[in-house]
Amino acid sequence: MSRGFPDSGLARAADAAVLGLPGCYDAVDLYTYDARISSRLEVARTLAGIEKEHGARPTVVFTDIAERPGDRVLCHPYPRQVLLSALGTTEEKHLAEMSRRLAGPVPRADSSAQLAVARSDLPGLLSDLPIVQHRPADAGPYVTAGVGVTTRPDGSGVNMGFYRTQVVGPDEARIFLDPRTDGHRNLLAWLETGRPMPISLFLGADPALTVVAASRLPAEGDDYEIAARLLGRPVGIRGFPPVPDDATHVITGFVEERDAVEGPFGEFKGYYAEARRSNVLTVTGVSATPGAPWPTIVAGARSGLTLMSFQNEYLMYAHLRGLGHPVRSVHYSIRARGEFLAYIETDEPSQELVREAMAFDVRSKVVICGPDLANPGQALATYGFTTRTEPYYRKGRVEGERIGLALVIPPDGWPTEY
């Protein structure tokens, strides 16, 4: 029985390798849940119950899936410590290091490149995977941790992104490509040629790649080159659209012009997205590494929000430092869904900095910059500030105003000792 989660059904795992996970997972306590459990609601509901009872969400491999005996499911796959370990950095150093790497050259392949993992083709396609239905009103099982890889018709514009994918049959799914994404722009380019868009979805690769997939990066680049910069080494890839050599699960197919009803789906803000028309994904192949756990993310829970905040933080930091602002740290609140509330620490807060931050991240609702934001409530109570407001747009319409605060007026006196 685990020490951190008593009476939860969890058992402490020896190390990452025992569970078929890369070494970066040794940065967190790993657990297994060995009782038989259904992938339809029970996996996600059990994990949510453990978090509610103990105040923390563990990284767990469920080892006995009722619908798929012999398969395993990895939940809470991307805690912050795992991402930092995969990137070879620490909490204290990562913003400066990632900013430096992002501006550096692309590492080139050498003889030390990582060997490709062995995967076997699954004849039953999607029906041979332990895909999870996460919430009661979800329209069915969803692939939520799959990184979708797309290109333009000429092979350029390689993009990685998270696109929710509802499974409706062994060889058919419905994929939501938000019109604001590069994946959707690539789809339009393919449809202009009269052809469906090839797509690959991969899971189980180096967790550092999920940071890139979650990030809002320039559309004209190659996301694998960004990943190589952040990792400090080449990323071995193969296939078309290309997937990482170390991916444990790969789904290939075509995104069709035709659409069908997709959803409802419990989204990251904690509300269900209504059923809508999304593009049909015709699946042509599925492969998996025998014994490798299938990763899944519960939208709005810790893993997904961590990816959201992590990418917002390093991109904002790199942007502001690149403009010459002496920023010390950037923090996006998990309680604000990792996206809508940004704290920027700097000894030189200003309206110019606020303006640049709000222009860079148009989804933020509140941006606060100041010299000490370890306790934001205390900072707001003691500092005077200037404000900037702009219309807040959601789905093309104005919903109130977004606000930026520059804490430029220090408090009177000096702090108390205790």
C-alpha positions in Angstrom: 0.0 0.0 0.0 1.3 3.5 -0.8 2.4 5.8 1.9 1.1 8.9 0.3 -2.4 7.6 -0.6 -3.5 5.2 2.2 -6.7 3.1 1.5 -6.8 4.3 -2.1 -6.1 1.0 -3.8 -2.7 2.4 -5.0 0.6 0.5 -4.6 4.0 2.3 -4.9 5.9 1.3 -8.0 9.6 0.5 -7.8 10.7 2.8 -10.7 9.7 4.0 -14.1 11.4 1.2 -16.1 9.3 -1.4 -14.4 6.2 0.3 -15.8 7.7 0.8 -19.3 8.2 4.5 -18.8 11.2 6.7 -19.6 13.6 7.6 -16.8 12.2 11.2 -16.5 9.2 9.6 -14.6 11.5 8.8 -11.7 11.2 12.5 -10.9 7.8 11.7 -9.3 6.3 9.0 -7.1 4.7 6.4 -9.4 1.8 4.1 -8.4 -0.1 1.2 -9.8 -3.8 0.4 -9.4 -4.1 -3.4 -9.8 -7.8 -4.1 -9.3 -9.9 -4.7 -12.4 -11.5 -1.5 -13.6 -13.4 -0.3 -16.6 -12.0 2.3 -19.0 -15.6 3.6 -19.3 -15.7 6.3 -16.5 -14.2 4.2 -13.8 -10.6 5.0 -14.4 -11.1 8.8 -14.5 -13.7 8.7 -11.7 -11.3 6.7 -9.4 -8.4 9.1 -10.0 -10.7 12.1 -9.3 -11.9 10.5 -6.1 -8.3 9.9 -4.9 -7.4 13.5 -5.6 -10.5 14.7 -3.7 -9.7 12.5 -0.8 -6.0 13.3 -0.5 -5.6 16.7 -2.1 -3.2 15.6 -4.8 -3.4 13.7 -8.1 -0.9 10.9 -8.4 0.7 9.6 -11.5 -0.8 6.1 -11.8 -0.7 3.1 -14.2 -4.0 1.2 -14.1 -2.9 -2.4 -14.8 -6.1 -4.3 -15.3 -8.5 -2.7 -17.8 -11.8 -4.7 -18.0 -12.4 -4.1 -21.7 -8.7 -4.7 -22.7 -7.1 -7.4 -20.5 -3.3 -7.1 -20.7 -3.4 -3.4 -21.6 -2.4 -0.6 -19.2 -3.5 3.0 -18.9 -1.2 5.9 -17.6 -3.1 8.7 -15.9 -1.7 12.1 -14.9 1.1 11.5 -17.4 2.6 15.0 -17.4 3.2 16.4 -13.9 5.5 19.4 -13.8 8.5 17.5 -12.3 8.4 15.0 -15.3 8.4 17.8 -17.8 11.4 19.5 -16.1 13.3 16.2 -15.9 12.6 15.5 -19.6 14.0 18.9 -20.5 17.0 18.4 -18.3 16.4 21.4 -16.2 15.0 22.6 -12.8 12.2 24.8 -11.5 14.7 27.5 -10.6 16.6 27.5 -14.0 14.1 26.4 -16.6 12.7 29.8 -17.8 16.1 31.2 -18.5 17.4 28.0 -20.0 14.4 27.4 -22.3 14.5 31.0 -23.5 18.2 30.6 -24.3 17.6 27.2 -26.1 14.7 28.6 -28.0 16.9 31.3 -29.5 19.8 28.9 -30.3 20.6 26.8 -33.3 18.9 23.5 -34.2 21.0 20.5 -33.1 22.0 18.3 -35.9 21.8 14.5 -35.9 24.9 12.5 -34.9 25.8 8.9 -34.1 24.3 9.1 -30.6 20.7 9.5 -31.9 18.1 7.6 -30.0 17.1 4.2 -31.4 13.5 3.7 -32.6 11.3 1.6 -30.3 9.6 -1.5 -31.7 5.9 -1.2 -32.4 3.5 -3.9 -33.7 0.5 -3.3 -36.0 -2.8 -3.7 -34.3 -5.3 -5.5 -36.6 -8.3 -4.2 -34.7 -7.2 -0.6 -35.1 -8.8 1.6 -32.5 -10.7 -1.3 -30.9 -7.3 -2.7 -29.8 -6.5 0.3 -27.6 -7.7 1.0 -24.0 -9.2 4.4 -24.9 -10.9 6.1 -21.9 -14.3 7.7 -21.5 -13.5 10.3 -18.9 -16.8 11.9 -17.8 -20.4 10.8 -17.7 -21.7 13.2 -20.4 -18.8 12.7 -22.8 -20.1 11.4 -26.0 -17.9 8.3 -25.7 -14.2 7.4 -25.4 -11.7 10.2 -26.4 -8.1 10.2 -27.3 -6.9 13.2 -25.3 -3.2 12.8 -24.9 -2.5 12.1 -28.6 -0.3 14.6 -30.3 -1.6 15.3 -33.8 1.1 15.8 -36.5 0.1 17.6 -39.8 1.9 19.2 -42.7 1.0 21.3 -45.7 0.6 19.4 -49.0 4.3 20.1 -49.9 5.5 18.6 -46.7 6.4 21.9 -45.0 4.8 23.4 -42.0 5.2 20.4 -39.7 2.9 21.1 -36.8 2.2 19.3 -33.5 -0.9 19.9 -31.5 -3.4 18.4 -29.1 -6.7 17.8 -30.9 -9.5 16.0 -29.0 -10.6 12.9 -30.9 -13.8 11.0 -30.3 -13.7 7.3 -31.2 -16.9 6.1 -32.9 -15.6 2.8 -34.4 -12.5 0.7 -35.1 -11.5 2.8 -38.1 -13.5 6.1 -37.6 -13.2 9.0 -35.2 -14.2 12.7 -35.2 -11.4 15.2 -34.6 -11.9 18.8 -33.4 -9.5 21.1 -35.2 -10.1 24.5 -33.8 -10.1 27.1 -36.6 -7.5 29.1 -34.8 -4.9 26.3 -34.9 -2.2 25.5 -37.4 -3.6 22.0 -37.8 -6.8 23.6 -39.2 -4.9 25.8 -41.5 -3.0 22.8 -42.8 -6.3 21.0 -43.4 -7.6 23.9 -45.5 -4.5 23.8 -47.6 -5.0 20.0 -48.3 -8.7 20.4 -49.0 -7.9 23.1 -51.6 -6.0 20.4 -53.5 -9.1 18.1 -53.4 -7.5 15.6 -51.1 -8.0 14.7 -47.4 -5.2 15.6 -45.0 -2.9 12.9 -43.8 -2.5 12.9 -40.0 -0.5 11.0 -37.4 -1.3 10.9 -33.7 1.4 9.7 -31.4 1.6 9.0 -27.7 4.2 7.8 -25.2 7.1 9.7 -26.7 9.5 11.9 -24.7 7.2 14.1 -22.5 9.2 17.2 -23.6 7.5 16.9 -27.0 4.1 17.6 -25.3 5.4 21.0 -24.2 6.0 21.9 -27.9 2.6 20.4 -28.9 0.8 22.5 -26.4 2.6 25.7 -27.4 1.4 28.5 -29.6 4.4 28.6 -32.1 4.8 30.3 -35.4 2.9 28.5 -38.2 5.8 28.8 -40.7 8.3 26.7 -38.7 8.9 23.0 -38.1 7.8 22.0 -34.6 10.4 19.2 -34.4 13.1 21.8 -34.8 11.6 23.8 -31.9 11.6 20.5 -29.9 15.2 19.8 -30.8 16.2 23.3 -29.6 14.4 22.8 -26.3 15.9 19.4 -25.7 19.4 20.3 -26.9 19.5 17.3 -29.2 18.0 16.0 -32.4 14.6 14.4 -32.4 14.6 11.2 -34.4 11.4 11.0 -36.6 10.0 8.7 -39.3 6.9 8.2 -41.4 4.5 10.8 -42.9 3.4 12.8 -41.2 6.5 12.1 -39.2 6.3 10.8 -35.6 9.1 10.5 -33.0 11.1 7.3 -33.1 10.4 6.7 -29.4 6.6 7.0 -29.6 4.9 3.9 -28.0 1.5 4.3 -29.8 0.8 5.7 -33.3 -2.5 6.2 -35.1 -2.4 7.2 -38.8 -5.2 8.2 -41.1 -6.9 11.0 -43.1 -8.9 14.0 -42.0 -11.8 14.2 -44.4 -13.7 17.3 -45.6 -16.9 15.7 -44.4 -18.0 16.2 -40.9 -20.2 14.6 -38.3 -21.6 15.3 -34.8 -18.8 15.2 -32.1 -19.3 15.7 -28.4 -20.4 16.7 -25.8 -17.0 16.7 -24.1 -15.9 17.9 -20.7 -13.4 20.7 -21.5 -10.5 22.2 -19.6 -12.5 25.0 -18.1 -14.6 22.5 -16.2 -17.7 22.8 -18.4 -19.0 20.5 -21.2 -18.5 21.7 -24.7 -21.8 21.2 -26.6 -22.0 18.7 -29.4 -20.9 20.2 -32.7 -19.9 19.3 -36.2 -16.2 18.1 -36.4 -14.2 16.6 -39.2 -14.3 12.8 -39.7 -11.0 11.0 -39.2 -10.6 7.8 -41.2 -8.1 5.6 -39.5 -5.7 3.5 -41.7 -3.3 2.1 -39.1 -2.6 1.7 -35.4 0.7 0.4 -33.9 1.8 0.0 -30.3 4.8 -1.1 -28.3 3.8 -4.3 -26.4 3.3 -3.6 -22.7 3.6 0.2 -23.0 1.0 2.1 -21.0 -1.6 4.1 -22.9 -1.4 7.8 -21.7 -4.6 9.7 -21.2 -5.4 13.3 -19.9 -8.6 14.3 -18.1 -9.3 17.7 -19.6 -9.2 20.4 -16.9 -7.3 18.2 -14.5 -3.7 18.6 -13.4 -1.8 17.2 -16.4 -3.6 19.2 -19.0 -3.5 22.4 -17.0 0.2 21.9 -16.2 0.9 21.8 -20.0 -1.1 24.9 -20.5 0.6 26.9 -17.8 4.1 25.6 -18.6 4.0 26.6 -22.2 2.5 30.0 -21.5 5.2 30.7 -18.9 8.2 29.9 -21.0 6.9 31.6 -24.2 5.9 34.8 -22.3 9.3 34.9 -20.5 11.2 34.4 -23.8 9.1 37.1 -25.5 9.5 39.7 -22.8 13.2 39.1 -22.3 13.7 39.3 -26.0 12.2 42.8 -25.9 14.7 43.8 -23.2 12.4 43.7 -20.2 14.3 42.4 -17.1 11.7 39.8 -16.2 12.7 37.4 -13.3 9.8 34.9 -13.6 6.4 34.3 -15.2 3.7 32.2 -13.5 0.3 31.3 -14.9 -2.2 30.2 -12.1 -3.4 26.6 -12.3 -6.5 27.8 -10.4 -7.2 30.0 -13.4 -7.0 27.0 -15.7 -3.3 27.7 -16.6 -4.2 30.4 -19.1 -6.2 33.4 -17.9 -4.2 34.9 -15.0 -0.5 35.8 -15.5 1.9 37.0 -12.8 5.1 38.6 -14.2 7.8 39.4 -11.6 10.2 42.2 -12.5 12.0 45.0 -10.7 10.9 47.4 -13.4 7.1 47.0 -13.8 5.6 49.4 -16.4 2.7 50.0 -18.6 4.9 49.2 -21.6 5.6 45.7 -20.2 1.9 45.2 -19.5 1.0 46.3 -23.0 3.5 43.9 -24.5 2.4 41.0 -22.4 -1.3 41.5 -23.2 -0.5 41.8 -26.9 1.5 38.6 -26.8 -1.2 36.6 -25.0 -4.6 37.8 -26.1 -6.3 35.0 -24.2 -5.3 36.3 -20.8 -7.9 38.1 -18.8 -5.7 39.5 -16.1 -1.9 40.3 -16.3 -0.1 41.6 -13.1 3.5 42.7 -13.1 5.4 43.7 -10.0 8.6 43.2 -8.0 7.3 40.5 -5.6 4.3 38.4 -6.5 5.0 35.4 -4.3 1.8 36.4 -2.4 -0.3 38.2 -5.1 -3.0 39.2 -2.5 -0.3 40.8 -0.3 1.2 42.6 -3.3 -2.2 44.0 -4.4 -2.9 45.1 -0.8 0.3 47.1 -0.4 1.4 48.4 -3.9 -0.2 51.1 -5.8 -0.7 50.4 -9.5 -1.5 51.7 -12.9 -4.1 49.9 -15.1 -4.6 49.0 -18.8 -7.9 47.7 -20.1 -8.8 46.2 -23.5 -11.9 44.4 -24.8 -12.0 40.7 -24.0 -13.1 38.7 -27.0 -14.5 35.2 -26.8 -15.6 33.3 -29.9 -15.5 36.6 -31.8 -17.7 38.6 -29.5 -16.8 41.0 -26.7 -17.4 39.7 -23.2 -16.3 42.5 -20.8 -12.7 43.8 -20.5 -9.3 42.3 -19.8 -7.1 44.2 -17.4 -3.4 44.7 -16.8 -1.9 46.0 -13.6 1.6 47.4 -13.2 2.5 47.6 -9.5 4.7 50.7 -9.8 4.0 52.4 -6.5 5.8 50.7 -3.6 4.3 50.6 -0.1 5.2 53.1 2.6 7.3 52.1 5.6 9.0 48.7 5.9 7.7 45.2 6.4 7.1 43.7 9.8 9.4 41.0 11.2 6.7 38.5 12.0 
